[in-house]
């Protein structure tokens, strides 16, 4: 199978995968109580906490019992407003047609397009994700190489303990600890408690903008990145150890090639294959996998917080639109990762990737 044939096949396989993800999610949300109609009815009846109250009402009574005191005409208008006057199959088909044109719909809660909401939250997720990705790989790969070269030494033992402790501590727990120690808790007040930038940031000079941004992002990045070093570090170390023990390394040593040349010219290229092929997934995934708890803890309005709020508020266009976008990006990223694998290691054939 040639390159283009493989790409076309993978793209075609994405269609049923994407359809299945959307269909299952759509079916599930049809049975979730406390939808937008129930929430609006609860608000019209003067109830507080519409989502939870409406959910309780819908779960314990018959359909739309919460509409007592609301005329049938008003209820019908509400159902039409949110599109629930149409059969589920028709609504699902309309949603697919919109997604085919990359129209993600309009939020019930924010009254804005889902695209606009995602674009507004992207800077936070990109900030956390990009710093997470860069720090993880820039620190973990050299550290993993150093551990492989010094395998069994005190340095190897000490760094293994350090990265494993970081991996074992949940990010939000570390975040709370950092806030208490360095953000106005019981100790020092070196960093701000919340937000990505200060108020009036747009009026600052360039250097002031940079320093203010770094000042705000330091603690969230530390909390979200500390647990990421262990996997990449140990993967790099094990990959180098495996390559160092292979026959071509012994042959190079027997020919008198220096250790430095063996390490950087021969071992490095082969050992980095599993890491390089994972770059696309790690790079894209870092933008969309920022911790919900980290965003909540530091009051950072990112994509994770947006998705969580959409689920709690039954904001179905945001739920389905963000799911569609993230699933599509994930599928394309997996394809790019496979292509990178073949590009880095020409010995891999497309038939083996089927």
C-alpha positions in Angstrom: 0.0 0.0 0.0 1.4 3.4 -1.0 1.4 6.5 1.0 -1.6 8.2 -0.5 -3.6 4.9 -0.4 -2.9 4.6 3.3 -3.9 8.2 4.0 -7.1 7.9 2.1 -8.0 4.7 3.9 -7.4 6.2 7.3 -9.4 9.3 6.4 -12.3 7.1 5.4 -12.1 5.1 8.6 -12.4 8.4 10.6 -16.0 8.9 9.3 -17.6 5.9 11.1 -15.4 6.6 14.2 -16.5 10.2 14.4 -20.1 9.2 13.7 -20.1 6.6 16.4 -18.7 9.0 19.0 -21.3 11.7 18.2 -24.2 9.2 18.0 -23.4 7.6 21.4 -23.0 11.0 23.1 -26.2 12.3 21.5 -28.2 9.2 22.6 -26.9 9.5 26.2 -27.8 13.2 26.6 -31.4 12.4 25.5 -31.8 10.6 28.9 -30.0 13.1 31.1 -32.5 15.0 33.3 -32.4 18.7 33.8 -32.1 19.8 30.2 -32.3 23.4 29.0 -36.1 23.4 28.8 -36.4 22.2 32.4 -33.8 24.8 33.5 -35.7 27.7 31.8 -39.0 26.5 33.3 -37.3 26.5 36.7 -36.1 30.1 36.2 -39.6 31.2 35.1 -40.9 29.7 38.3 -38.4 31.7 40.3 -36.3 28.7 41.4 -32.6 29.2 42.2 -29.9 26.9 40.9 -31.9 26.0 37.9 -29.8 23.1 36.7 -29.8 21.1 39.9 -33.4 22.0 40.8 -34.7 21.1 37.3 -32.7 17.9 37.3 -34.2 16.9 40.6 -37.7 17.8 39.4 -37.3 15.8 36.1 -35.8 12.8 37.9 -38.6 12.5 40.5 -41.7 13.4 38.5 -43.1 12.8 35.1 -41.9 14.7 32.0 -42.1 18.5 32.5 -44.0 18.3 35.8 -41.7 21.3 36.7 -43.8 23.2 34.2 -46.7 23.6 36.7 -47.8 27.2 36.4 -46.4 27.5 32.8 -49.0 27.5 30.0 -48.7 24.8 27.3 -48.1 27.6 24.8 -45.1 28.9 26.7 -43.8 25.4 27.1 -44.2 24.7 23.4 -42.3 28.0 22.7 -39.5 26.9 24.9 -39.2 23.6 23.3 -39.2 25.2 19.8 -36.6 27.7 21.0 -34.1 25.0 21.9 -35.1 22.8 19.0 -36.7 20.1 21.1 -40.0 20.3 19.2 -38.4 18.1 16.5 -37.9 14.3 16.7 -34.4 13.2 18.0 -33.4 11.7 14.7 -34.2 14.9 12.8 -32.2 16.9 15.4 -29.3 14.5 15.1 -29.3 14.8 11.3 -29.5 18.6 11.4 -26.5 18.6 13.8 -24.5 16.4 11.5 -25.2 18.7 8.6 -24.1 21.7 10.6 -20.9 19.9 11.7 -20.2 18.9 8.1 -20.0 22.7 7.3 -18.0 23.3 10.6 -21.0 25.1 12.1 -20.8 24.1 15.8 -24.0 25.8 16.7 -24.9 28.4 19.4 -24.6 28.1 23.1 -27.8 27.9 25.1 -26.2 29.5 28.1 -23.7 32.1 26.7 -25.9 33.0 23.7 -22.8 33.0 21.5 -21.5 30.7 18.8 -19.5 27.7 20.1 -16.6 28.6 17.7 -16.4 32.0 19.4 -16.4 30.5 22.9 -13.7 28.0 22.0 -11.6 30.8 20.5 -11.9 32.9 23.6 -10.8 30.0 25.8 -8.0 28.8 23.6 -5.3 31.3 24.9 -5.5 29.8 28.3 -5.3 26.2 27.1 -2.5 27.0 24.7 -0.5 28.7 27.4 -0.8 25.8 29.8 -0.4 23.2 27.1 2.6 24.8 25.3 4.6 25.3 28.5 3.7 21.8 29.6 4.9 20.3 26.3 8.1 22.4 26.1 9.2 21.9 29.7 8.4 18.2 29.7 10.4 17.4 26.6 13.2 19.9 27.1 13.9 18.6 30.6 12.9 15.0 30.3 14.9 14.0 27.2 18.3 15.3 28.4 17.5 13.9 31.9 16.6 10.5 30.5 19.9 10.4 28.5 21.9 11.3 31.5 20.2 8.6 33.6 20.9 6.0 30.9 24.6 6.9 30.7 24.8 6.8 34.6 22.5 3.8 35.0 22.7 2.5 38.5 24.4 5.5 40.0 23.3 7.7 42.8 22.3 10.3 40.3 20.0 7.8 38.6 18.4 6.7 41.8 17.9 10.3 43.1 16.4 11.6 39.9 14.1 8.5 39.6 12.8 9.2 43.1 12.3 12.9 42.3 10.3 12.3 39.0 8.2 9.5 40.5 7.3 11.6 43.5 6.2 14.4 41.1 4.2 11.8 39.2 2.5 10.5 42.4 1.4 13.9 43.6 -1.9 15.0 41.9 -1.6 18.3 40.1 -4.4 20.0 42.0 -2.8 19.0 45.4 0.5 20.5 44.3 -1.4 23.5 43.1 -3.0 24.0 46.5 0.4 23.6 48.2 1.9 26.2 45.8 -0.9 28.7 46.5 -0.5 28.2 50.3 3.2 28.7 50.2 3.8 31.3 47.5 0.5 33.0 46.7 -0.7 34.8 49.8 -1.4 31.7 51.9 0.2 31.3 55.3 3.7 31.9 54.0 4.8 34.1 51.0 3.0 36.3 48.6 5.2 36.1 45.5 2.6 35.1 42.9 -1.0 36.1 42.2 -3.9 33.9 43.2 -5.8 33.8 40.0 -6.0 34.8 36.3 -3.7 34.6 33.3 -2.9 38.4 33.3 -3.5 41.4 35.5 -6.3 43.9 35.0 -5.4 46.5 32.4 -2.8 44.2 30.8 -3.6 45.5 27.3 -2.3 48.9 28.5 1.1 47.6 29.6 4.3 48.0 27.6 5.7 44.9 25.9 8.2 44.0 28.6 5.6 44.6 31.3 3.2 42.3 29.4 5.7 39.5 29.2 6.7 39.7 32.8 3.1 40.0 34.0 2.1 36.9 32.0 5.0 34.8 33.2 4.3 36.0 36.8 0.7 34.7 36.5 1.5 31.4 34.6 4.3 30.2 36.8 2.3 28.4 39.5 -0.3 26.8 37.2 2.5 25.5 34.9 4.4 24.0 37.8 1.3 22.3 39.1 0.3 20.9 35.8 3.8 19.9 34.6 5.3 18.2 37.7 3.6 14.9 37.0 4.6 14.8 33.3 8.3 14.3 33.7 8.3 10.7 34.9 6.8 9.1 31.7 9.0 10.8 29.2 12.2 10.6 31.3 11.9 6.9 32.0 10.9 6.2 28.4 14.0 8.0 27.1 16.2 6.2 29.6 14.9 2.8 28.7 15.0 3.5 25.0 18.7 4.5 25.3 19.6 1.5 27.5 18.0 -0.8 25.0 19.9 0.7 22.1 23.2 0.7 24.0 23.0 -3.0 24.5 22.5 -3.8 20.8 25.1 -5.4 18.6 25.9 -2.3 16.4 27.0 -0.4 19.5 29.4 -3.3 20.5 30.7 -3.3 16.9 31.3 0.4 16.9 33.2 0.1 20.2 35.3 -2.7 18.9 36.3 -0.5 16.0 37.5 2.1 18.4 34.7 4.7 17.9 34.5 7.0 20.9 31.6 6.8 23.4 30.5 10.3 22.6 30.3 9.6 18.9 28.4 6.3 19.5 25.9 8.0 21.8 25.1 11.1 19.7 25.5 9.8 16.2 24.1 6.3 16.4 22.2 5.6 19.6 20.4 9.0 19.8 18.6 8.6 16.4 17.3 5.2 17.1 16.4 5.8 20.7 14.3 8.9 20.0 12.1 7.1 17.5 9.2 6.4 20.0 9.5 10.0 21.3 9.6 11.7 18.0 6.6 9.8 16.7 4.7 10.8 19.8 5.4 14.6 19.3 2.3 15.4 17.3 -0.1 13.7 19.7 1.7 15.2 22.7 1.8 18.7 21.1 -1.8 18.8 20.2 -3.0 16.9 23.2 -1.3 19.4 25.5 -3.6 22.2 24.3 -6.8 20.3 24.9 -5.9 18.2 28.0 -5.3 20.9 30.5 -6.5 19.9 33.9 -10.0 21.1 34.9 -9.0 21.2 38.5 -5.9 23.4 37.7 -8.1 25.8 35.7 -10.6 25.9 38.5 -8.0 26.3 41.2 -6.2 29.2 39.5 -9.4 30.7 38.0 -8.2 30.2 34.4 -11.1 30.1 31.9 -9.8 27.4 29.6 -11.3 24.7 27.4 -11.5 22.2 30.2 -13.6 24.5 32.4 -15.8 25.4 29.4 -16.5 21.7 28.7 -17.3 21.0 32.4 -19.6 24.0 32.7 -21.4 23.0 29.5 -22.1 19.5 30.9 -23.3 20.8 34.2 -25.5 23.4 32.6 -26.8 21.0 29.9 -25.4 23.3 27.2 -25.7 20.7 24.5 -24.3 22.7 21.6 -21.1 23.3 23.5 -20.9 19.7 24.6 -21.4 18.3 21.1 -19.5 21.0 19.3 -16.4 20.7 21.4 -16.6 16.9 21.4 -16.8 16.9 17.6 -13.8 19.3 17.2 -11.6 17.5 19.8 -12.4 14.0 18.4 -11.6 15.2 14.8 -8.3 16.7 15.9 -7.5 13.6 17.8 -8.1 11.3 14.8 -6.0 13.5 12.5 -3.2 13.7 15.1 -3.1 9.9 15.3 -2.7 9.7 11.5 0.1 12.3 11.6 1.8 10.3 14.4 1.7 7.1 12.3 3.1 9.0 9.3 5.9 10.4 11.5 6.7 6.9 12.6 7.3 5.8 9.0 9.2 9.0 8.2 11.6 8.5 11.2 12.0 4.8 10.6 11.9 3.9 6.9 11.9 0.2 7.9 8.2 0.5 8.9 5.9 -0.4 6.1 2.3 0.9 5.6 1.0 -2.7 5.5 2.2 -3.1 9.1 0.2 -0.1 10.2 -3.1 -1.3 8.9 
